[in-house]
Amino acid sequence: METLRSCQYFNIYLSEHDVEIIPHQAPSFATSSYYLILAQQVPQDLHVIFNCSTFDHIDSGGLGTLILFHNNLAHLNQPVTLREIHPKVMKKLKTAHLQQLFHLEELP
């Protein structure tokens, strides 16, 4: 999978067989050192719009697993579990309305 650019929004549509990541028009202020990709074991009707500047806009057609990637990874084929997400990022995720959409584990 090709490396994604930060400073973009992504419309991510999950089909039954693959994940299609479609770049979406975004304001120039949307910057982040984190990327988003969805685990492959999620409902096929899941539709996520990810605001990579604030982590605050996620809509889901069903429950799924959210996986973030830091941009120092050369490729997006090295998944980072929720327990490995930086505490500041986890705090941002937890202050959003994501508990209703995703199961977020507490950091140790």
C-alpha positions as CSV (number, residue, x, y, z in Angstrom):
1,M,0.0,0.0,0.0
2,E,1.4,3.4,-0.9
3,T,2.3,5.9,1.8
4,L,-0.4,8.4,2.5
5,R,0.3,12.1,2.7
6,S,-0.6,13.9,6.0
7,C,-2.4,17.3,5.7
8,Q,-5.3,15.6,3.9
9,Y,-8.8,14.3,4.7
10,F,-9.5,10.9,3.5
11,N,-12.8,9.3,2.5
12,I,-12.3,5.7,3.2
13,Y,-14.7,3.2,1.8
14,L,-14.5,-0.4,2.8
15,S,-15.8,-3.0,0.4
16,E,-16.1,-6.7,1.0
17,H,-12.8,-7.5,-0.6
18,D,-10.5,-4.5,-0.2
19,V,-9.9,-1.1,1.2
20,E,-10.1,1.9,-1.1
21,I,-8.5,5.1,0.2
22,I,-9.7,8.2,-1.7
23,P,-8.0,11.5,-1.0
24,H,-10.5,14.2,-0.2
25,Q,-10.3,18.0,-0.6
26,A,-9.2,19.5,2.7
27,P,-8.3,23.0,4.0
28,S,-4.6,23.8,4.1
29,F,-4.6,23.9,7.9
30,A,-5.4,20.2,8.2
31,T,-2.0,18.8,9.2
32,S,-1.1,15.9,11.4
33,S,1.8,13.5,11.9
34,Y,-0.7,10.6,12.0
35,Y,-2.4,8.6,9.3
36,L,-5.5,6.5,9.5
37,I,-6.2,3.1,8.0
38,L,-8.9,0.6,8.9
39,A,-8.3,-2.9,10.0
40,Q,-9.6,-5.3,7.4
41,Q,-11.9,-7.1,9.8
42,V,-14.7,-4.5,9.9
43,P,-18.2,-4.4,8.4
44,Q,-18.2,-3.8,4.7
45,D,-20.7,-0.9,5.1
46,L,-18.2,1.1,7.3
47,H,-17.7,4.6,6.0
48,V,-15.2,6.8,7.8
49,I,-14.4,10.5,7.2
50,F,-11.2,11.2,9.1
51,N,-10.2,14.8,10.0
52,C,-6.5,14.3,10.4
53,S,-6.0,17.7,12.1
54,T,-8.4,17.1,15.0
55,F,-9.4,13.5,15.1
56,D,-13.0,14.7,15.7
57,H,-15.0,13.7,12.7
58,I,-15.6,9.9,12.4
59,D,-18.9,8.5,11.3
60,S,-19.5,4.7,11.2
61,G,-22.0,2.4,9.7
62,G,-20.9,-0.2,12.2
63,L,-18.3,-1.0,14.8
64,G,-14.7,-1.4,13.7
65,T,-11.1,-1.2,14.7
66,L,-9.3,2.1,14.3
67,I,-5.6,1.9,13.6
68,L,-3.3,4.9,13.4
69,F,0.1,5.1,11.8
70,H,2.8,7.6,12.7
71,N,4.4,9.2,9.6
72,N,7.9,8.0,10.5
73,L,6.9,4.5,9.3
74,A,8.3,3.9,5.8
75,H,5.2,2.0,4.8
76,L,1.7,1.5,6.1
77,N,2.0,-2.3,6.4
78,Q,3.1,-2.1,10.0
79,P,-0.1,-1.8,12.1
80,V,0.0,0.1,15.4
81,T,-2.5,-1.1,18.0
82,L,-4.5,1.2,20.2
83,R,-2.3,0.4,23.1
84,E,0.7,1.7,21.1
85,I,-0.8,5.1,20.2
86,H,0.8,8.0,21.9
87,P,-1.1,9.0,25.1
88,K,-1.8,12.5,23.7
89,V,-3.4,11.1,20.6
90,M,-5.4,8.6,22.7
91,K,-6.6,11.6,24.8
92,K,-7.8,13.4,21.7
93,L,-9.6,10.2,20.5
94,K,-11.2,9.7,23.9
95,T,-12.4,13.3,24.2
96,A,-14.2,12.9,20.9
97,H,-17.4,10.8,20.5
98,L,-15.5,7.7,19.5
99,Q,-16.4,5.5,22.4
100,Q,-19.8,5.0,20.8
101,L,-18.2,4.0,17.5
102,F,-15.0,2.1,18.4
103,H,-13.8,0.1,21.3
104,L,-10.9,2.0,22.8
105,E,-8.7,0.2,25.3
106,E,-7.2,2.1,28.2
107,L,-3.5,2.8,28.0
108,P,-1.5,1.1,30.8
